[in-house]
Amino acid sequence: MPIYSEKLTIPANTSESKPIPANIILKQKYITKMEVGFPDGCNYLVEIKIQYGIKQFWPEDPDTW
């Protein structure tokens, strides 16, 4: 199973209305494990959502990050 890694720098004061996307092209048909990490210094201010096309997988509530 291949490992995909993506590093993304989010500028300070980035608004929720203009998120910074990271697109990863998967060569497999399914994901067995996923890990997301944040460096020290972001102070829990980074919010993420994981989507496949328009389908949001995480968090499950589509109105949240």
mmCIF file of the N, C-alpha and C atoms, coordinates in Angstrom:
data_MODEL
# 
_entry.id   MODEL 
# 
loop_
_atom_site.group_PDB 
_atom_site.id 
_atom_site.type_symbol 
_atom_site.label_atom_id 
_atom_site.label_alt_id 
_atom_site.label_comp_id 
_atom_site.label_asym_id 
_atom_site.label_entity_id 
_atom_site.label_seq_id 
_atom_site.pdbx_PDB_ins_code 
_atom_site.Cartn_x 
_atom_site.Cartn_y 
_atom_site.Cartn_z 
_atom_site.occupancy 
_atom_site.B_iso_or_equiv 
_atom_site.pdbx_formal_charge 
_atom_site.auth_seq_id 
_atom_site.auth_comp_id 
_atom_site.auth_asym_id 
_atom_site.auth_atom_id 
_atom_site.pdbx_PDB_model_num 
ATOM 1   N N  . MET A 1 1  ? 0.853   -1.173 0.000  1.00 0.00 ? 1  MET A N  1 
ATOM 2   C CA . MET A 1 1  ? 0.000   0.000  0.000  1.00 0.00 ? 1  MET A CA 1 
ATOM 3   C C  . MET A 1 1  ? 0.901   1.239  0.000  1.00 0.00 ? 1  MET A C  1 
ATOM 4   N N  . PRO A 1 2  ? 0.752   2.121  -0.955 1.00 0.00 ? 2  PRO A N  1 
ATOM 5   C CA . PRO A 1 2  ? 1.596   3.319  -1.003 1.00 0.00 ? 2  PRO A CA 1 
ATOM 6   C C  . PRO A 1 2  ? 1.255   4.308  0.107  1.00 0.00 ? 2  PRO A C  1 
ATOM 7   N N  . ILE A 1 3  ? 2.228   5.126  0.438  1.00 0.00 ? 3  ILE A N  1 
ATOM 8   C CA . ILE A 1 3  ? 2.035   6.196  1.419  1.00 0.00 ? 3  ILE A CA 1 
ATOM 9   C C  . ILE A 1 3  ? 2.020   7.513  0.666  1.00 0.00 ? 3  ILE A C  1 
ATOM 10  N N  . TYR A 1 4  ? 0.998   8.302  0.904  1.00 0.00 ? 4  TYR A N  1 
ATOM 11  C CA . TYR A 1 4  ? 0.869   9.623  0.290  1.00 0.00 ? 4  TYR A CA 1 
ATOM 12  C C  . TYR A 1 4  ? 1.127   10.655 1.361  1.00 0.00 ? 4  TYR A C  1 
ATOM 13  N N  . SER A 1 5  ? 1.897   11.657 1.017  1.00 0.00 ? 5  SER A N  1 
ATOM 14  C CA . SER A 1 5  ? 2.210   12.707 1.978  1.00 0.00 ? 5  SER A CA 1 
ATOM 15  C C  . SER A 1 5  ? 2.077   14.055 1.291  1.00 0.00 ? 5  SER A C  1 
ATOM 16  N N  . GLU A 1 6  ? 1.510   14.997 1.997  1.00 0.00 ? 6  GLU A N  1 
ATOM 17  C CA . GLU A 1 6  ? 1.331   16.343 1.449  1.00 0.00 ? 6  GLU A CA 1 
ATOM 18  C C  . GLU A 1 6  ? 1.631   17.347 2.544  1.00 0.00 ? 6  GLU A C  1 
ATOM 19  N N  . LYS A 1 7  ? 2.522   18.265 2.257  1.00 0.00 ? 7  LYS A N  1 
ATOM 20  C CA . LYS A 1 7  ? 2.830   19.343 3.191  1.00 0.00 ? 7  LYS A CA 1 
ATOM 21  C C  . LYS A 1 7  ? 2.140   20.596 2.680  1.00 0.00 ? 7  LYS A C  1 
ATOM 22  N N  . LEU A 1 8  ? 1.471   21.297 3.568  1.00 0.00 ? 8  LEU A N  1 
ATOM 23  C CA . LEU A 1 8  ? 0.701   22.470 3.188  1.00 0.00 ? 8  LEU A CA 1 
ATOM 24  C C  . LEU A 1 8  ? 0.986   23.589 4.175  1.00 0.00 ? 8  LEU A C  1 
ATOM 25  N N  . THR A 1 9  ? 1.352   24.747 3.662  1.00 0.00 ? 9  THR A N  1 
ATOM 26  C CA . THR A 1 9  ? 1.567   25.923 4.502  1.00 0.00 ? 9  THR A CA 1 
ATOM 27  C C  . THR A 1 9  ? 0.342   26.817 4.393  1.00 0.00 ? 9  THR A C  1 
ATOM 28  N N  . ILE A 1 10 ? -0.243  27.116 5.536  1.00 0.00 ? 10 ILE A N  1 
ATOM 29  C CA . ILE A 1 10 ? -1.423  27.975 5.577  1.00 0.00 ? 10 ILE A CA 1 
ATOM 30  C C  . ILE A 1 10 ? -0.998  29.325 6.137  1.00 0.00 ? 10 ILE A C  1 
ATOM 31  N N  . PRO A 1 11 ? -1.131  30.389 5.353  1.00 0.00 ? 11 PRO A N  1 
ATOM 32  C CA . PRO A 1 11 ? -0.729  31.710 5.835  1.00 0.00 ? 11 PRO A CA 1 
ATOM 33  C C  . PRO A 1 11 ? -1.564  32.155 7.035  1.00 0.00 ? 11 PRO A C  1 
ATOM 34  N N  . ALA A 1 12 ? -0.962  32.942 7.887  1.00 0.00 ? 12 ALA A N  1 
ATOM 35  C CA . ALA A 1 12 ? -1.686  33.502 9.031  1.00 0.00 ? 12 ALA A CA 1 
ATOM 36  C C  . ALA A 1 12 ? -2.881  34.301 8.532  1.00 0.00 ? 12 ALA A C  1 
ATOM 37  N N  . ASN A 1 13 ? -3.935  34.310 9.317  1.00 0.00 ? 13 ASN A N  1 
ATOM 38  C CA . ASN A 1 13 ? -5.162  35.072 9.038  1.00 0.00 ? 13 ASN A CA 1 
ATOM 39  C C  . ASN A 1 13 ? -5.908  34.595 7.790  1.00 0.00 ? 13 ASN A C  1 
ATOM 40  N N  . THR A 1 14 ? -5.737  33.339 7.396  1.00 0.00 ? 14 THR A N  1 
ATOM 41  C CA . THR A 1 14 ? -6.512  32.787 6.291  1.00 0.00 ? 14 THR A CA 1 
ATOM 42  C C  . THR A 1 14 ? -7.952  32.603 6.766  1.00 0.00 ? 14 THR A C  1 
ATOM 43  N N  . SER A 1 15 ? -8.907  33.112 6.000  1.00 0.00 ? 15 SER A N  1 
ATOM 44  C CA . SER A 1 15 ? -10.308 33.043 6.429  1.00 0.00 ? 15 SER A CA 1 
ATOM 45  C C  . SER A 1 15 ? -10.954 31.728 6.000  1.00 0.00 ? 15 SER A C  1 
ATOM 46  N N  . GLU A 1 16 ? -12.013 31.333 6.716  1.00 0.00 ? 16 GLU A N  1 
ATOM 47  C CA . GLU A 1 16 ? -12.751 30.120 6.364  1.00 0.00 ? 16 GLU A CA 1 
ATOM 48  C C  . GLU A 1 16 ? -13.396 30.241 4.991  1.00 0.00 ? 16 GLU A C  1 
ATOM 49  N N  . SER A 1 17 ? -13.698 31.463 4.578  1.00 0.00 ? 17 SER A N  1 
ATOM 50  C CA . SER A 1 17 ? -14.352 31.652 3.282  1.00 0.00 ? 17 SER A CA 1 
ATOM 51  C C  . SER A 1 17 ? -13.386 31.494 2.106  1.00 0.00 ? 17 SER A C  1 
ATOM 52  N N  . LYS A 1 18 ? -12.081 31.500 2.377  1.00 0.00 ? 18 LYS A N  1 
ATOM 53  C CA . LYS A 1 18 ? -11.073 31.312 1.328  1.00 0.00 ? 18 LYS A CA 1 
ATOM 54  C C  . LYS A 1 18 ? -10.039 30.285 1.793  1.00 0.00 ? 18 LYS A C  1 
ATOM 55  N N  . PRO A 1 19 ? -10.460 29.014 1.952  1.00 0.00 ? 19 PRO A N  1 
ATOM 56  C CA . PRO A 1 19 ? -9.530  27.996 2.446  1.00 0.00 ? 19 PRO A CA 1 
ATOM 57  C C  . PRO A 1 19 ? -8.428  27.685 1.438  1.00 0.00 ? 19 PRO A C  1 
ATOM 58  N N  . ILE A 1 20 ? -7.346  27.133 1.933  1.00 0.00 ? 20 ILE A N  1 
ATOM 59  C CA . ILE A 1 20 ? -6.215  26.724 1.102  1.00 0.00 ? 20 ILE A CA 1 
ATOM 60  C C  . ILE A 1 20 ? -6.387  25.226 0.809  1.00 0.00 ? 20 ILE A C  1 
ATOM 61  N N  . PRO A 1 21 ? -6.600  24.844 -0.448 1.00 0.00 ? 21 PRO A N  1 
ATOM 62  C CA . PRO A 1 21 ? -6.818  23.423 -0.743 1.00 0.00 ? 21 PRO A CA 1 
ATOM 63  C C  . PRO A 1 21 ? -5.514  22.652 -0.913 1.00 0.00 ? 21 PRO A C  1 
ATOM 64  N N  . ALA A 1 22 ? -5.578  21.376 -0.638 1.00 0.00 ? 22 ALA A N  1 
ATOM 65  C CA . ALA A 1 22 ? -4.487  20.448 -0.942 1.00 0.00 ? 22 ALA A CA 1 
ATOM 66  C C  . ALA A 1 22 ? -5.136  19.269 -1.645 1.00 0.00 ? 22 ALA A C  1 
ATOM 67  N N  . ASN A 1 23 ? -4.776  19.038 -2.870 1.00 0.00 ? 23 ASN A N  1 
ATOM 68  C CA . ASN A 1 23 ? -5.351  17.937 -3.641 1.00 0.00 ? 23 ASN A CA 1 
ATOM 69  C C  . ASN A 1 23 ? -4.335  16.816 -3.758 1.00 0.00 ? 23 ASN A C  1 
ATOM 70  N N  . ILE A 1 24 ? -4.751  15.620 -3.408 1.00 0.00 ? 24 ILE A N  1 
ATOM 71  C CA . ILE A 1 24 ? -3.891  14.447 -3.498 1.00 0.00 ? 24 ILE A CA 1 
ATOM 72  C C  . ILE A 1 24 ? -4.575  13.444 -4.424 1.00 0.00 ? 24 ILE A C  1 
ATOM 73  N N  . ILE A 1 25 ? -3.862  12.972 -5.420 1.00 0.00 ? 25 ILE A N  1 
ATOM 74  C CA . ILE A 1 25 ? -4.405  11.974 -6.343 1.00 0.00 ? 25 ILE A CA 1 
ATOM 75  C C  . ILE A 1 25 ? -4.034  10.590 -5.817 1.00 0.00 ? 25 ILE A C  1 
ATOM 76  N N  . LEU A 1 26 ? -5.043  9.797  -5.530 1.00 0.00 ? 26 LEU A N  1 
ATOM 77  C CA . LEU A 1 26 ? -4.833  8.456  -4.998 1.00 0.00 ? 26 LEU A CA 1 
ATOM 78  C C  . LEU A 1 26 ? -4.850  7.444  -6.131 1.00 0.00 ? 26 LEU A C  1 
ATOM 79  N N  . LYS A 1 27 ? -3.937  6.474  -6.051 1.00 0.00 ? 27 LYS A N  1 
ATOM 80  C CA . LYS A 1 27 ? -3.870  5.436  -7.070 1.00 0.00 ? 27 LYS A CA 1 
ATOM 81  C C  . LYS A 1 27 ? -4.557  4.154  -6.612 1.00 0.00 ? 27 LYS A C  1 
ATOM 82  N N  . GLN A 1 28 ? -4.998  4.124  -5.374 1.00 0.00 ? 28 GLN A N  1 
ATOM 83  C CA . GLN A 1 28 ? -5.714  2.968  -4.834 1.00 0.00 ? 28 GLN A CA 1 
ATOM 84  C C  . GLN A 1 28 ? -7.204  3.278  -4.770 1.00 0.00 ? 28 GLN A C  1 
ATOM 85  N N  . LYS A 1 29 ? -8.016  2.254  -4.596 1.00 0.00 ? 29 LYS A N  1 
ATOM 86  C CA . LYS A 1 29 ? -9.465  2.439  -4.560 1.00 0.00 ? 29 LYS A CA 1 
ATOM 87  C C  . LYS A 1 29 ? -9.997  2.728  -3.163 1.00 0.00 ? 29 LYS A C  1 
ATOM 88  N N  . TYR A 1 30 ? -9.182  2.546  -2.144 1.00 0.00 ? 30 TYR A N  1 
ATOM 89  C CA . TYR A 1 30 ? -9.667  2.781  -0.790 1.00 0.00 ? 30 TYR A CA 1 
ATOM 90  C C  . TYR A 1 30 ? -8.529  3.233  0.115  1.00 0.00 ? 30 TYR A C  1 
ATOM 91  N N  . ILE A 1 31 ? -8.905  3.846  1.228  1.00 0.00 ? 31 ILE A N  1 
ATOM 92  C CA . ILE A 1 31 ? -7.954  4.319  2.236  1.00 0.00 ? 31 ILE A CA 1 
ATOM 93  C C  . ILE A 1 31 ? -8.125  3.439  3.465  1.00 0.00 ? 31 ILE A C  1 
ATOM 94  N N  . THR A 1 32 ? -7.017  2.890  3.970  1.00 0.00 ? 32 THR A N  1 
ATOM 95  C CA . THR A 1 32 ? -7.096  2.043  5.155  1.00 0.00 ? 32 THR A CA 1 
ATOM 96  C C  . THR A 1 32 ? -6.715  2.784  6.425  1.00 0.00 ? 32 THR A C  1 
ATOM 97  N N  . LYS A 1 33 ? -5.932  3.843  6.290  1.00 0.00 ? 33 LYS A N  1 
ATOM 98  C CA . LYS A 1 33 ? -5.491  4.595  7.468  1.00 0.00 ? 33 LYS A CA 1 
ATOM 99  C C  . LYS A 1 33 ? -5.147  6.009  7.034  1.00 0.00 ? 33 LYS A C  1 
ATOM 100 N N  . MET A 1 34 ? -5.449  6.966  7.903  1.00 0.00 ? 34 MET A N  1 
ATOM 101 C CA . MET A 1 34 ? -5.120  8.352  7.601  1.00 0.00 ? 34 MET A CA 1 
ATOM 102 C C  . MET A 1 34 ? -4.650  9.031  8.885  1.00 0.00 ? 34 MET A C  1 
ATOM 103 N N  . GLU A 1 35 ? -3.587  9.801  8.780  1.00 0.00 ? 35 GLU A N  1 
ATOM 104 C CA . GLU A 1 35 ? -3.075  10.570 9.906  1.00 0.00 ? 35 GLU A CA 1 
ATOM 105 C C  . GLU A 1 35 ? -2.924  12.014 9.475  1.00 0.00 ? 35 GLU A C  1 
ATOM 106 N N  . VAL A 1 36 ? -3.315  12.931 10.348 1.00 0.00 ? 36 VAL A N  1 
ATOM 107 C CA . VAL A 1 36 ? -3.181  14.361 10.099 1.00 0.00 ? 36 VAL A CA 1 
ATOM 108 C C  . VAL A 1 36 ? -2.443  14.949 11.288 1.00 0.00 ? 36 VAL A C  1 
ATOM 109 N N  . GLY A 1 37 ? -1.415  15.730 11.021 1.00 0.00 ? 37 GLY A N  1 
ATOM 110 C CA . GLY A 1 37 ? -0.651  16.343 12.102 1.00 0.00 ? 37 GLY A CA 1 
ATOM 111 C C  . GLY A 1 37 ? -0.494  17.832 11.892 1.00 0.00 ? 37 GLY A C  1 
ATOM 112 N N  . PHE A 1 38 ? -0.340  18.529 12.986 1.00 0.00 ? 38 PHE A N  1 
ATOM 113 C CA . PHE A 1 38 ? -0.134  19.971 12.943 1.00 0.00 ? 38 PHE A CA 1 
ATOM 114 C C  . PHE A 1 38 ? 1.109   20.304 13.753 1.00 0.00 ? 38 PHE A C  1 
ATOM 115 N N  . PRO A 1 39 ? 1.949   21.207 13.256 1.00 0.00 ? 39 PRO A N  1 
ATOM 116 C CA . PRO A 1 39 ? 3.151   21.571 13.999 1.00 0.00 ? 39 PRO A CA 1 
ATOM 117 C C  . PRO A 1 39 ? 2.813   22.443 15.205 1.00 0.00 ? 39 PRO A C  1 
ATOM 118 N N  . ASP A 1 40 ? 3.754   22.489 16.140 1.00 0.00 ? 40 ASP A N  1 
ATOM 119 C CA . ASP A 1 40 ? 3.612   23.420 17.261 1.00 0.00 ? 40 ASP A CA 1 
ATOM 120 C C  . ASP A 1 40 ? 3.498   24.827 16.705 1.00 0.00 ? 40 ASP A C  1 
ATOM 121 N N  . GLY A 1 41 ? 2.704   25.645 17.338 1.00 0.00 ? 41 GLY A N  1 
ATOM 122 C CA . GLY A 1 41 ? 2.600   27.034 16.914 1.00 0.00 ? 41 GLY A CA 1 
ATOM 123 C C  . GLY A 1 41 ? 1.291   27.384 16.248 1.00 0.00 ? 41 GLY A C  1 
ATOM 124 N N  . CYS A 1 42 ? 0.533   26.388 15.780 1.00 0.00 ? 42 CYS A N  1 
ATOM 125 C CA . CYS A 1 42 ? -0.746  26.734 15.152 1.00 0.00 ? 42 CYS A CA 1 
ATOM 126 C C  . CYS A 1 42 ? -1.844  26.931 16.195 1.00 0.00 ? 42 CYS A C  1 
ATOM 127 N N  . ASN A 1 43 ? -1.573  26.554 17.438 1.00 0.00 ? 43 ASN A N  1 
ATOM 128 C CA . ASN A 1 43 ? -2.462  26.842 18.569 1.00 0.00 ? 43 ASN A CA 1 
ATOM 129 C C  . ASN A 1 43 ? -3.901  26.392 18.341 1.00 0.00 ? 43 ASN A C  1 
ATOM 130 N N  . TYR A 1 44 ? -4.085  25.259 17.712 1.00 0.00 ? 44 TYR A N  1 
ATOM 131 C CA . TYR A 1 44 ? -5.421  24.693 17.465 1.00 0.00 ? 44 TYR A CA 1 
ATOM 132 C C  . TYR A 1 44 ? -6.311  25.611 16.631 1.00 0.00 ? 44 TYR A C  1 
ATOM 133 N N  . LEU A 1 45 ? -5.722  26.465 15.834 1.00 0.00 ? 45 LEU A N  1 
ATOM 134 C CA . LEU A 1 45 ? -6.489  27.382 15.004 1.00 0.00 ? 45 LEU A CA 1 
ATOM 135 C C  . LEU A 1 45 ? -6.692  26.860 13.585 1.00 0.00 ? 45 LEU A C  1 
ATOM 136 N N  . VAL A 1 46 ? -6.049  25.761 13.239 1.00 0.00 ? 46 VAL A N  1 
ATOM 137 C CA . VAL A 1 46 ? -6.183  25.186 11.902 1.00 0.00 ? 46 VAL A CA 1 
ATOM 138 C C  . VAL A 1 46 ? -7.384  24.241 11.902 1.00 0.00 ? 46 VAL A C  1 
ATOM 139 N N  . GLU A 1 47 ? -8.255  24.414 10.937 1.00 0.00 ? 47 GLU A N  1 
ATOM 140 C CA . GLU A 1 47 ? -9.414  23.544 10.788 1.00 0.00 ? 47 GLU A CA 1 
ATOM 141 C C  . GLU A 1 47 ? -9.312  22.846 9.441  1.00 0.00 ? 47 GLU A C  1 
ATOM 142 N N  . ILE A 1 48 ? -9.695  21.580 9.399  1.00 0.00 ? 48 ILE A N  1 
ATOM 143 C CA . ILE A 1 48 ? -9.611  20.844 8.139  1.00 0.00 ? 48 ILE A CA 1 
ATOM 144 C C  . ILE A 1 48 ? -10.920 20.119 7.858  1.00 0.00 ? 48 ILE A C  1 
ATOM 145 N N  . LYS A 1 49 ? -11.101 19.792 6.600  1.00 0.00 ? 49 LYS A N  1 
ATOM 146 C CA . LYS A 1 49 ? -12.147 18.864 6.191  1.00 0.00 ? 49 LYS A CA 1 
ATOM 147 C C  . LYS A 1 49 ? -11.561 18.008 5.081  1.00 0.00 ? 49 LYS A C  1 
ATOM 148 N N  . ILE A 1 50 ? -12.017 16.784 5.010  1.00 0.00 ? 50 ILE A N  1 
ATOM 149 C CA . ILE A 1 50 ? -11.523 15.848 4.009  1.00 0.00 ? 50 ILE A CA 1 
ATOM 150 C C  . ILE A 1 50 ? -12.691 15.474 3.113  1.00 0.00 ? 50 ILE A C  1 
ATOM 151 N N  . GLN A 1 51 ? -12.481 15.685 1.811  1.00 0.00 ? 51 GLN A N  1 
ATOM 152 C CA . GLN A 1 51 ? -13.535 15.461 0.833  1.00 0.00 ? 51 GLN A CA 1 
ATOM 153 C C  . GLN A 1 51 ? -13.037 14.583 -0.302 1.00 0.00 ? 51 GLN A C  1 
ATOM 154 N N  . TYR A 1 52 ? -13.965 13.903 -0.940 1.00 0.00 ? 52 TYR A N  1 
ATOM 155 C CA . TYR A 1 52 ? -13.726 13.224 -2.206 1.00 0.00 ? 52 TYR A CA 1 
ATOM 156 C C  . TYR A 1 52 ? -14.749 13.810 -3.158 1.00 0.00 ? 52 TYR A C  1 
ATOM 157 N N  . GLY A 1 53 ? -14.298 14.670 -4.051 1.00 0.00 ? 53 GLY A N  1 
ATOM 158 C CA . GLY A 1 53 ? -15.239 15.420 -4.880 1.00 0.00 ? 53 GLY A CA 1 
ATOM 159 C C  . GLY A 1 53 ? -16.055 16.340 -3.987 1.00 0.00 ? 53 GLY A C  1 
ATOM 160 N N  . ILE A 1 54 ? -17.369 16.240 -4.068 1.00 0.00 ? 54 ILE A N  1 
ATOM 161 C CA . ILE A 1 54 ? -18.204 17.075 -3.210 1.00 0.00 ? 54 ILE A CA 1 
ATOM 162 C C  . ILE A 1 54 ? -18.608 16.357 -1.922 1.00 0.00 ? 54 ILE A C  1 
ATOM 163 N N  . LYS A 1 55 ? -18.281 15.072 -1.785 1.00 0.00 ? 55 LYS A N  1 
ATOM 164 C CA . LYS A 1 55 ? -18.629 14.292 -0.596 1.00 0.00 ? 55 LYS A CA 1 
ATOM 165 C C  . LYS A 1 55 ? -17.634 14.566 0.513  1.00 0.00 ? 55 LYS A C  1 
ATOM 166 N N  . GLN A 1 56 ? -18.111 15.074 1.648  1.00 0.00 ? 56 GLN A N  1 
ATOM 167 C CA . GLN A 1 56 ? -17.254 15.333 2.806  1.00 0.00 ? 56 GLN A CA 1 
ATOM 168 C C  . GLN A 1 56 ? -17.231 14.089 3.685  1.00 0.00 ? 56 GLN A C  1 
ATOM 169 N N  . PHE A 1 57 ? -16.004 13.600 4.000  1.00 0.00 ? 57 PHE A N  1 
ATOM 170 C CA . PHE A 1 57 ? -15.849 12.414 4.830  1.00 0.00 ? 57 PHE A CA 1 
ATOM 171 C C  . PHE A 1 57 ? -15.534 12.749 6.279  1.00 0.00 ? 57 PHE A C  1 
ATOM 172 N N  . TRP A 1 58 ? -14.810 13.826 6.491  1.00 0.00 ? 58 TRP A N  1 
ATOM 173 C CA . TRP A 1 58 ? -14.422 14.172 7.862  1.00 0.00 ? 58 TRP A CA 1 
ATOM 174 C C  . TRP A 1 58 ? -14.301 15.669 8.001  1.00 0.00 ? 58 TRP A C  1 
ATOM 175 N N  . PRO A 1 59 ? -14.833 16.262 9.042  1.00 0.00 ? 59 PRO A N  1 
ATOM 176 C CA . PRO A 1 59 ? -15.745 15.656 10.005 1.00 0.00 ? 59 PRO A CA 1 
ATOM 177 C C  . PRO A 1 59 ? -17.057 15.272 9.332  1.00 0.00 ? 59 PRO A C  1 
ATOM 178 N N  . GLU A 1 60 ? -17.825 14.423 9.988  1.00 0.00 ? 60 GLU A N  1 
ATOM 179 C CA . GLU A 1 60 ? -19.041 13.902 9.366  1.00 0.00 ? 60 GLU A CA 1 
ATOM 180 C C  . GLU A 1 60 ? -20.102 14.974 9.147  1.00 0.00 ? 60 GLU A C  1 
ATOM 181 N N  . ASP A 1 61 ? -20.177 15.957 10.017 1.00 0.00 ? 61 ASP A N  1 
ATOM 182 C CA . ASP A 1 61 ? -21.160 17.038 9.866  1.00 0.00 ? 61 ASP A CA 1 
ATOM 183 C C  . ASP A 1 61 ? -20.684 17.974 8.758  1.00 0.00 ? 61 ASP A C  1 
ATOM 184 N N  . PRO A 1 62 ? -21.418 18.080 7.654  1.00 0.00 ? 62 PRO A N  1 
ATOM 185 C CA . PRO A 1 62 ? -20.953 18.888 6.521  1.00 0.00 ? 62 PRO A CA 1 
ATOM 186 C C  . PRO A 1 62 ? -20.887 20.391 6.790  1.00 0.00 ? 62 PRO A C  1 
ATOM 187 N N  . ASP A 1 63 ? -21.471 20.851 7.888  1.00 0.00 ? 63 ASP A N  1 
ATOM 188 C CA . ASP A 1 63 ? -21.426 22.276 8.214  1.00 0.00 ? 63 ASP A CA 1 
ATOM 189 C C  . ASP A 1 63 ? -20.255 22.638 9.110  1.00 0.00 ? 63 ASP A C  1 
ATOM 190 N N  . THR A 1 64 ? -19.341 21.708 9.337  1.00 0.00 ? 64 THR A N  1 
ATOM 191 C CA . THR A 1 64 ? -18.201 21.962 10.221 1.00 0.00 ? 64 THR A CA 1 
ATOM 192 C C  . THR A 1 64 ? -16.888 21.717 9.496  1.00 0.00 ? 64 THR A C  1 
ATOM 193 N N  . TRP A 1 65 ? -15.840 22.206 10.113 1.00 0.00 ? 65 TRP A N  1 
ATOM 194 C CA . TRP A 1 65 ? -14.474 21.980 9.633  1.00 0.00 ? 65 TRP A CA 1 
ATOM 195 C C  . TRP A 1 65 ? -13.833 21.011 10.577 1.00 0.00 ? 65 TRP A C  1 
# 
